[in-house]
Amino acid sequence: MYRQGIGDFKYYVGVSSLAQIATRQDRACVLNILGGESSEVTPVGHEYSGGNVVFGTSPGRRGQVLETRIGNVPVYNSVREGLADGHRFNCGVVYLPPSAARDGVAELIRVNPELKKIFIVTEKMSVHDAREIRAMGQSNGIDIFGGNSLGVADAWNKVRIGGALGGDTPSEALKKGSIAIYSNSGNFTTTIATYLRMAGWGTSTLISSGKDVYIHYAAPEFAFALANDARTKAAVLYVEPGGYYELDAEFTKPVVACVVGRWKAKLTRAVGHAGAMAGGNDDAASKERWFIEKFDVDGIFTPERPILSSKGAVVVNIAHIPLALTALMRENATRPDFAAEGSLALKPWFAASQGLALTEELDLPVVEAASPYNEQIAALARQIGTVTPRQSMKDCSGASYMDARTQITSLHQVSMLEAAQHPFEANVNLALLHELGGDKRPEADQCRDRRRGESARKPRARGSTGRSRVRQRAQ
């Protein structure tokens, strides 16, 4: 099926604009809602979005609830049970293990004709399962995001679906603005949003694409929705090795592409977010070249060499994204969304150069700590007066020693196996005075001697002594 956007787009895309990816009208069903990750992440997104999770599933736990500050989310054994109870949803969130993710997606599609979007948090799904999920989504008119995704978020709509974008306080990290973010890394999606906010740029829609071998909502789909979003003036892409998705994307708005992972070219298989590395031309160096050609620039943007065009810039350091974006938007006669909020450069709260003559670049000025740490630091200064340099004690005291052959530790030449046989008081003495306190014999020997002493003090019956027995035998 084709959708008309910027030319003919070869994939079915139900969301024709970034503004439609996460809305206040969306309602979600979360599979494995009581799992370790979901039970921590879902309540935060539910509260931030004004209550967008209608129910969740966890086989065998029907009747339980996921507690949130704005109300409990009911839990059912299956999706069909939740629908039978009158709940309606158009988004599915999958927290299932890799072996169960495909069946979970199939269940969502099979029983809910109102389904429009699925967000797969599950990572390391097999390529075979991912392809089947793609086919199910395409044939049923459903957009798939993930796998290995931290979901999506929208700062304009104040909505988060299917993950942890924005962290525990999304309202702080996701400030309304004109920049969309598309990232292979979920955590870096939030980090980039924070970097941009410090430089005066807010965000519109944020998408964690995931970086499994098969990416469902990839760069071409993102470029298509970006072109049709009137709120968004430019985009930031965080790109890692693996796959040819970026090569197929046609961007019509300014883009800063951060391409990382050159070191991964030395590897022979995928690691972490490396995705579909298989020795082809989908490594970091090749992806840098793709974007350099797309943007008509002749190199990488750095603070020292700000290479860019009105189409975009390529960086290889995440810290250079704010500077590159500001320069790129200036080239397009666009000012920041709001005043810069600060800098993420190192700001030491205290320092001690220990008499060393440091250059200006290394001798960072001390700034006042944020509250309440500034009060705590001042209190420590009043109590102690000054903090003198301390010698590192690692391998210096000689108090403890591990025998390389037996792997048994000793303290002040006393083996831990021996120390374990002594009372607590003796070991305290060993730590403080460097020798075992009290009777240094093992506890078992001391107990045996005590029993012997008690036996010796007891009165004995006539004729029961050893001397009497000897006389009787002699007779």
TABEL-V711949 format. One record per residue. N is the residue number from 0. RES is the residue in one small letter. SS is DSSP state (h for helix, s for strand, l for the rest). PSI is psi in radians with two decimals (999 if undefined). Layout:
# TABEL-V711949
n->(N & N)
res->(RES & RES)
ss->(SS & SS)
psi->(PSI & PSI)
This chain:
# TABEL-V711949
n->(0 & 1 & 2 & 3 & 4 & 5 & 6 & 7 & 8 & 9 & 10 & 11 & 12 & 13 & 14 & 15 & 16 & 17 & 18 & 19 & 20 & 21 & 22 & 23 & 24 & 25 & 26 & 27 & 28 & 29 & 30 & 31 & 32 & 33 & 34 & 35 & 36 & 37 & 38 & 39 & 40 & 41 & 42 & 43 & 44 & 45 & 46 & 47 & 48 & 49 & 50 & 51 & 52 & 53 & 54 & 55 & 56 & 57 & 58 & 59 & 60 & 61 & 62 & 63 & 64 & 65 & 66 & 67 & 68 & 69 & 70 & 71 & 72 & 73 & 74 & 75 & 76 & 77 & 78 & 79 & 80 & 81 & 82 & 83 & 84 & 85 & 86 & 87 & 88 & 89 & 90 & 91 & 92 & 93 & 94 & 95 & 96 & 97 & 98 & 99 & 100 & 101 & 102 & 103 & 104 & 105 & 106 & 107 & 108 & 109 & 110 & 111 & 112 & 113 & 114 & 115 & 116 & 117 & 118 & 119 & 120 & 121 & 122 & 123 & 124 & 125 & 126 & 127 & 128 & 129 & 130 & 131 & 132 & 133 & 134 & 135 & 136 & 137 & 138 & 139 & 140 & 141 & 142 & 143 & 144 & 145 & 146 & 147 & 148 & 149 & 150 & 151 & 152 & 153 & 154 & 155 & 156 & 157 & 158 & 159 & 160 & 161 & 162 & 163 & 164 & 165 & 166 & 167 & 168 & 169 & 170 & 171 & 172 & 173 & 174 & 175 & 176 & 177 & 178 & 179 & 180 & 181 & 182 & 183 & 184 & 185 & 186 & 187 & 188 & 189 & 190 & 191 & 192 & 193 & 194 & 195 & 196 & 197 & 198 & 199 & 200 & 201 & 202 & 203 & 204 & 205 & 206 & 207 & 208 & 209 & 210 & 211 & 212 & 213 & 214 & 215 & 216 & 217 & 218 & 219 & 220 & 221 & 222 & 223 & 224 & 225 & 226 & 227 & 228 & 229 & 230 & 231 & 232 & 233 & 234 & 235 & 236 & 237 & 238 & 239 & 240 & 241 & 242 & 243 & 244 & 245 & 246 & 247 & 248 & 249 & 250 & 251 & 252 & 253 & 254 & 255 & 256 & 257 & 258 & 259 & 260 & 261 & 262 & 263 & 264 & 265 & 266 & 267 & 268 & 269 & 270 & 271 & 272 & 273 & 274 & 275 & 276 & 277 & 278 & 279 & 280 & 281 & 282 & 283 & 284 & 285 & 286 & 287 & 288 & 289 & 290 & 291 & 292 & 293 & 294 & 295 & 296 & 297 & 298 & 299 & 300 & 301 & 302 & 303 & 304 & 305 & 306 & 307 & 308 & 309 & 310 & 311 & 312 & 313 & 314 & 315 & 316 & 317 & 318 & 319 & 320 & 321 & 322 & 323 & 324 & 325 & 326 & 327 & 328 & 329 & 330 & 331 & 332 & 333 & 334 & 335 & 336 & 337 & 338 & 339 & 340 & 341 & 342 & 343 & 344 & 345 & 346 & 347 & 348 & 349 & 350 & 351 & 352 & 353 & 354 & 355 & 356 & 357 & 358 & 359 & 360 & 361 & 362 & 363 & 364 & 365 & 366 & 367 & 368 & 369 & 370 & 371 & 372 & 373 & 374 & 375 & 376 & 377 & 378 & 379 & 380 & 381 & 382 & 383 & 384 & 385 & 386 & 387 & 388 & 389 & 390 & 391 & 392 & 393 & 394 & 395 & 396 & 397 & 398 & 399 & 400 & 401 & 402 & 403 & 404 & 405 & 406 & 407 & 408 & 409 & 410 & 411 & 412 & 413 & 414 & 415 & 416 & 417 & 418 & 419 & 420 & 421 & 422 & 423 & 424 & 425 & 426 & 427 & 428 & 429 & 430 & 431 & 432 & 433 & 434 & 435 & 436 & 437 & 438 & 439 & 440 & 441 & 442 & 443 & 444 & 445 & 446 & 447 & 448 & 449 & 450 & 451 & 452 & 453 & 454 & 455 & 456 & 457 & 458 & 459 & 460 & 461 & 462 & 463 & 464 & 465 & 466 & 467 & 468 & 469 & 470 & 471 & 472 & 473 & 474)
res->(m & y & r & q & g & i & g & d & f & k & y & y & v & g & v & s & s & l & a & q & i & a & t & r & q & d & r & a & c & v & l & n & i & l & g & g & e & s & s & e & v & t & p & v & g & h & e & y & s & g & g & n & v & v & f & g & t & s & p & g & r & r & g & q & v & l & e & t & r & i & g & n & v & p & v & y & n & s & v & r & e & g & l & a & d & g & h & r & f & n & c & g & v & v & y & l & p & p & s & a & a & r & d & g & v & a & e & l & i & r & v & n & p & e & l & k & k & i & f & i & v & t & e & k & m & s & v & h & d & a & r & e & i & r & a & m & g & q & s & n & g & i & d & i & f & g & g & n & s & l & g & v & a & d & a & w & n & k & v & r & i & g & g & a & l & g & g & d & t & p & s & e & a & l & k & k & g & s & i & a & i & y & s & n & s & g & n & f & t & t & t & i & a & t & y & l & r & m & a & g & w & g & t & s & t & l & i & s & s & g & k & d & v & y & i & h & y & a & a & p & e & f & a & f & a & l & a & n & d & a & r & t & k & a & a & v & l & y & v & e & p & g & g & y & y & e & l & d & a & e & f & t & k & p & v & v & a & c & v & v & g & r & w & k & a & k & l & t & r & a & v & g & h & a & g & a & m & a & g & g & n & d & d & a & a & s & k & e & r & w & f & i & e & k & f & d & v & d & g & i & f & t & p & e & r & p & i & l & s & s & k & g & a & v & v & v & n & i & a & h & i & p & l & a & l & t & a & l & m & r & e & n & a & t & r & p & d & f & a & a & e & g & s & l & a & l & k & p & w & f & a & a & s & q & g & l & a & l & t & e & e & l & d & l & p & v & v & e & a & a & s & p & y & n & e & q & i & a & a & l & a & r & q & i & g & t & v & t & p & r & q & s & m & k & d & c & s & g & a & s & y & m & d & a & r & t & q & i & t & s & l & h & q & v & s & m & l & e & a & a & q & h & p & f & e & a & n & v & n & l & a & l & l & h & e & l & g & g & d & k & r & p & e & a & d & q & c & r & d & r & r & r & g & e & s & a & r & k & p & r & a & r & g & s & t & g & r & s & r & v & r & q & r & a & q)
ss->(l & l & s & s & l & l & l & s & s & l & l & l & l & l & l & l & l & h & h & h & l & l & l & l & l & l & l & s & s & s & s & l & l & l & l & h & h & h & h & h & h & h & h & h & h & h & h & h & l & l & l & l & s & s & s & s & s & l & l & l & l & l & l & l & s & s & l & l & l & l & l & l & s & s & s & s & l & l & h & h & h & h & h & h & l & l & l & l & l & l & s & s & s & s & l & l & l & h & h & h & h & h & h & h & h & h & h & h & h & h & h & l & l & l & l & l & s & s & s & s & l & l & l & l & l & l & h & h & h & h & h & h & h & h & h & h & h & h & h & h & l & l & s & s & s & l & l & l & l & l & l & s & s & s & l & l & l & l & s & s & s & l & l & l & l & l & l & l & l & h & h & h & h & l & l & s & s & s & s & s & s & s & s & l & l & h & h & h & h & h & h & h & h & h & h & h & h & h & l & l & l & l & s & s & s & s & s & s & l & l & l & l & l & l & l & l & l & l & h & h & h & h & h & h & h & h & h & l & l & l & l & l & l & s & s & s & s & s & s & l & l & l & l & l & h & h & h & h & l & l & l & l & l & s & s & s & s & s & s & l & l & h & h & h & h & h & l & l & l & l & l & h & h & h & l & l & l & l & l & l & l & l & l & h & h & h & h & h & h & h & h & h & h & h & h & l & l & l & l & l & l & l & l & l & l & l & l & l & l & l & l & s & s & s & s & l & l & h & h & h & h & h & h & h & h & h & h & h & h & h & h & l & l & l & l & l & l & l & l & l & l & l & l & l & l & l & l & l & l & l & l & l & l & l & l & l & l & l & l & l & l & l & l & l & l & l & l & l & l & l & l & l & h & h & h & h & h & h & h & h & h & h & h & h & l & l & l & l & l & l & l & l & l & l & l & l & l & l & l & s & s & s & l & l & l & l & l & l & s & s & s & l & l & s & s & h & h & h & h & l & l & l & l & h & h & h & h & h & h & h & h & h & h & l & l & l & l & l & l & l & l & l & h & h & h & h & h & h & h & h & h & h & h & h & h & h & h & l & l & l & l & l & l & l & l & h & h & h & h & h & h & h & h & h & l)
psi->(2.45 & 2.57 & 2.42 & 2.19 & -1.86 & 1.54 & -2.98 & 2.19 & 2.22 & -0.18 & 2.69 & 2.23 & 1.87 & -0.57 & 1.95 & -0.09 & 2.64 & -0.49 & -0.28 & -0.05 & -0.70 & 1.86 & 2.92 & -0.28 & -0.24 & 2.44 & 2.43 & 2.57 & 2.27 & 2.05 & 2.32 & 0.83 & -0.44 & 0.15 & 2.91 & -0.85 & -0.81 & -0.72 & -0.38 & -0.66 & -0.72 & -0.77 & -0.65 & -0.85 & -0.64 & -0.77 & -0.76 & -0.58 & 0.07 & 0.31 & 1.16 & 0.03 & 2.04 & -0.62 & 2.98 & 2.95 & 2.57 & 1.77 & 2.28 & 0.02 & 0.44 & 2.40 & -0.33 & 3.00 & 2.74 & 2.03 & 2.35 & 2.92 & -0.24 & 0.29 & 2.75 & 2.52 & 2.13 & 2.68 & 2.39 & 2.91 & -0.53 & 2.93 & -0.70 & -0.66 & -0.74 & -0.72 & -0.65 & -0.44 & 0.06 & 0.06 & 2.56 & 2.47 & 2.71 & -0.03 & 2.36 & 2.43 & 2.22 & 1.99 & 0.35 & 2.80 & 2.81 & -0.69 & -0.31 & -0.13 & -0.76 & -0.80 & -0.59 & -0.75 & -0.73 & -0.68 & -0.79 & -0.81 & -0.68 & -0.68 & -0.17 & 1.73 & -0.22 & -0.02 & 2.35 & -0.49 & 2.48 & 2.34 & 2.06 & 1.93 & -0.47 & 2.36 & 2.86 & 0.67 & 2.65 & 2.65 & -0.66 & -0.82 & -0.69 & -0.68 & -0.68 & -0.66 & -0.74 & -0.77 & -0.72 & -0.72 & -0.78 & -0.73 & -0.34 & 0.13 & 0.77 & 2.31 & 2.33 & 2.35 & 2.32 & -2.74 & -3.02 & 0.69 & 2.62 & 0.41 & -2.73 & 2.83 & 2.73 & 2.02 & -0.45 & -0.79 & -0.20 & 1.02 & 2.46 & 2.32 & 2.23 & 0.70 & -2.81 & 0.46 & 2.34 & -0.10 & -2.65 & -0.28 & 1.32 & -0.57 & -0.48 & -0.76 & -0.58 & 1.60 & 2.36 & 2.27 & -2.76 & 0.20 & 2.21 & 2.60 & 2.29 & 2.10 & 2.42 & -0.34 & 2.22 & -0.84 & -0.66 & -0.36 & -0.84 & -0.71 & -0.78 & -0.71 & -0.67 & -0.74 & -0.79 & -0.71 & -0.67 & -0.53 & 0.06 & 0.26 & 2.22 & 3.12 & 2.73 & -1.53 & 2.40 & 2.30 & 2.14 & 1.85 & -0.39 & 2.96 & 0.72 & 3.04 & -0.68 & 1.99 & 2.12 & -1.00 & 1.63 & -3.02 & -0.69 & -0.76 & -0.69 & -0.79 & -0.65 & -0.85 & -0.58 & -0.74 & -0.49 & 0.19 & 1.90 & -0.37 & -0.48 & 2.19 & -0.40 & 3.03 & 2.70 & 2.25 & 2.29 & 2.03 & 2.36 & 2.87 & 2.68 & 2.19 & 2.80 & 0.37 & -0.78 & -0.51 & -0.58 & -0.18 & 2.39 & 1.86 & 2.36 & 0.02 & 2.76 & 2.48 & 2.39 & 2.06 & 2.06 & 1.90 & 2.13 & 2.95 & 0.47 & -0.58 & -0.42 & -0.21 & -0.35 & -0.15 & 2.81 & -0.06 & 2.95 & 2.49 & 2.38 & -2.11 & 0.17 & -0.32 & -2.38 & 0.75 & 2.18 & 0.49 & 0.10 & -2.92 & 0.78 & 0.49 & 3.11 & -0.74 & -0.70 & -0.70 & -0.61 & -0.79 & -0.68 & -0.84 & -0.62 & -0.70 & -0.68 & -0.67 & -0.05 & 0.82 & 2.91 & 0.45 & -3.02 & 2.45 & 2.24 & 2.81 & -0.56 & -0.56 & 1.46 & 1.38 & 2.15 & 2.95 & 3.11 & -0.30 & -0.61 & -3.08 & 2.67 & 2.22 & 2.76 & 0.11 & 2.16 & -0.51 & -0.31 & -0.08 & -0.86 & -0.76 & -0.74 & -0.71 & -0.75 & -0.76 & -0.70 & -0.76 & -0.55 & -0.65 & -0.50 & 0.34 & 0.74 & 2.26 & 2.82 & 2.83 & -0.54 & 3.05 & 2.50 & 2.46 & -0.02 & -2.83 & 2.53 & 0.22 & 2.78 & 2.31 & 1.59 & 2.45 & -0.39 & 2.76 & 2.70 & 1.83 & -0.14 & 0.67 & -0.02 & 2.47 & 1.81 & 2.64 & 2.90 & -0.60 & -0.55 & -0.48 & 1.33 & 2.41 & 2.52 & 2.35 & 2.81 & 2.37 & 2.73 & 2.65 & 2.47 & 0.16 & -0.51 & -0.70 & -0.66 & -0.71 & -0.71 & -0.68 & -0.70 & -0.68 & -0.66 & -0.63 & -0.75 & -0.59 & -0.94 & 2.76 & 1.95 & 2.62 & 2.41 & 2.43 & 2.37 & 2.27 & 0.01 & 2.13 & 0.33 & -0.65 & -0.54 & 0.10 & -0.78 & 2.64 & 2.37 & 2.20 & 2.08 & -0.48 & -0.78 & -0.27 & 0.51 & 2.27 & 2.53 & 2.64 & 2.07 & 0.84 & 0.22 & 2.06 & 2.53 & -0.48 & -0.66 & -0.73 & -0.52 & -0.33 & -0.04 & 2.73 & 2.88 & -0.73 & -0.66 & -0.66 & -0.55 & -0.72 & -0.67 & -0.76 & -0.64 & -0.74 & 0.06 & 0.34 & 2.66 & 2.41 & 2.79 & -2.63 & 2.09 & -0.05 & 2.66 & 2.66 & -0.64 & -0.73 & -0.69 & -0.73 & -0.71 & -0.72 & -0.62 & -0.68 & -0.69 & -0.68 & -0.73 & -0.65 & -0.65 & -0.52 & -0.25 & 2.44 & 2.47 & 2.53 & 2.67 & 2.43 & 0.07 & -0.01 & 2.83 & -0.63 & -0.69 & -0.75 & -0.67 & -0.76 & -0.75 & -0.71 & -0.63 & -0.69 & 999)
